[in-house]
Amino acid sequence: MLPSTASLKQTGGREFARIVFDEETIARRVRELGRDITAAYADGELLVLGLLKGSFIFLSDLVRRIDRPLQVDFLVAASYGEGTMSSGNVRLLYDPETELRGKHILLVEDIVDTGKTVNRLVTLLRERAPESLEVCALLHKHLAEHLALAPKFVGFDAPRVFLVGYGLDHAENFRHLPYIASLT
């Protein structure tokens, strides 16, 4: 069930242009991704590496749908700040403590837009000699001209608008929403 306009206004006083992906659609796609990832990693150590903060809800739902042993750790990178456009300056604020060498690494990202964050992280992670490295993105805007590693697993192709909800934020607001909405 989609929220009413009244309930949308109560989520921070800002009205959304539209609901892009509702809660049921997201849950169905996360189940499918969990099955695909389970099938892709039949053996070896799997480390699911979430990019905070945006991926935390998606990652939480996703790992519960992957039917095999795995480990979870996190990275924190920043490139947006208070705006709705990436600054292009990707800063790594937290580096995973887990050993990456020889493991299958699945980098879980909330959204791939300019590709700068993914490119920076892929370069960093490849230096640590994982067995394999793949990207799982909840949303892919297909804006990046040169990705160091295209996402192998994609939840949804995303419209080229600013999205919030299900972990995605605007100035740290709206992450808690169970759906994905457009601010523009």
N, C-alpha and C positions, 0 to 999 in steps of 0.2 A: 504494500500500500504506500503510495507516495504521500509525503507530508503536505499539509495544506499551506497556503501562503502565510496564514497567521503563525503557524509553527515555524516556518522558515524565518520570519521576522524576529522570532524569539531566540534565534541562534546567533545573536550578536547585533541585531538591529539592521542587518543588511539583507536585502532581498536578492535572490538569485535569479539569473536569467532563465534557467531551466535545470531540471534534473537530467543529467546525461546518462548515468548508469544507476539503476535502482538497486536496493539491497538484495533482492532475489536474483537479479541478473549477475551481480558480483559474486554471490555465493555459488551459483551454478558454475561460473567460469573458474573460480578458485578450485572447486572439486575437480574439474577437468584438468587444470594445470597440475594438481597433485598427482593425478593418474599418469599424466605425461612424464612428469619428473621421476616418479617411481619407476616407470618403464625404462627411462633413459639411463638410470644409474643402478644397474643390476648388481654390481659388486664394487668393492673398494670403500674407502672412508669418504663420506659426504659431509662437507661443511657448508651449511647455508649461512651466508654472510649478509646480514641486512644492513642497508644504508639508512641510518637514522637521520632525521626523525621520521620522515615521510613514509617509510616502508613498514613501520612497526605493526600496524593493524593487519596489513596484507600478509606480512611475514608470519604473524601469529596464526592467522587462519590457514595459510599455506602449509606450514610445517605439520599441522595436525591432519592434513590431507595427503601427506607423503608417507607411504606405507613401507618404510625401511628404516634401519638405524641411521641416525644423523646427529650432527653437532650443530649448535647455533652460536654465532658470535656477531659482533656489530662493528661498523665503521661509522664515523660521524664526519661529514663533509658539509661545507657551507658555500653557497654561491648566490643565494637570493636576497638575504637580509629582509628589509621591509617592503621591497618592491614586488612587482608582478612580472618582472623580466630578470633573467639570470644576469648577474654582474659579469660573468665570464671568468671571474677570479675564484677558482676552486681552492678552498682551504681545508686541509685534513685536520680535524679537531680531535679525533680519537682513532687510534690504530688498533686493530685486533691483537689480542694477546695470544690467541691460539696459534699453534704451529701450522703453517699452510703447506709446507713442503710435502709432496707426495699424496696430497688429498685432492679429491674432486671438489672444486670450489664453485658454488652457485651464488653469484652476487645478486641479491634481490633489491630491486630499485622500484620506487613508486612510479616514477615517470621519466621517460627519456624524451627530452626535447632538443636542446642545442647539442647534446652529446658531450659537452665539456667535462661534466662530472664523471660520466662513464669512462671516457678516454683517460682521464687522470687516474682513476682507480684501477682500470685494467692494466695500465703501465706499471703501477705500484705492485699489484698482485702478481703479475707475471714474473717480476724480479724475485719472487719468493718461491719459485719452482714448484707450483702445484702440479698434480698429475693431469688435471684438466681445469679449465676455467670457462664458465658460461654465465650469461646474464639472463635473469628472469625479470621482466618489467611488467608491472600491472598495466601501465599505459605507455603507448608509444605514439608520439606525435609525428614522426617521420620528417623532422625538420633538419636533423644533422646531416651534413653533406659527407663527412668523413668520420665514421665510427671505427674505433680501434677493434671493436668486437660487437657485432650486431646481436641484439637479444635473440637467444634461441627459443625462449618461452615468453610469449606476450599475452597478457590478459585481454587487452582491447586496443584497437587503433583509436587514438584520441583526436577529437577535434582541436583545431588550433586556437583555443581560447584558454583563459586561465581557469583552472579547475581546483576545487576544494572538496574536502570530505574524505572519509575512509583513509585517514592519515595525512592527506594533502592539506596544506594550510595556506593562509594569507596572513603574514605577520603573526604567526603562532595561533591563529584562530581557525576554527572549523574542522580541526582534525577529527573530532569526536563523532561527526556525522556518519551514519551508517550507509550513506549513498554518496555519489559523486555528483556535484553540481557545478554549473558554470557561473562565474562572477560576471562575465561579460557577454 
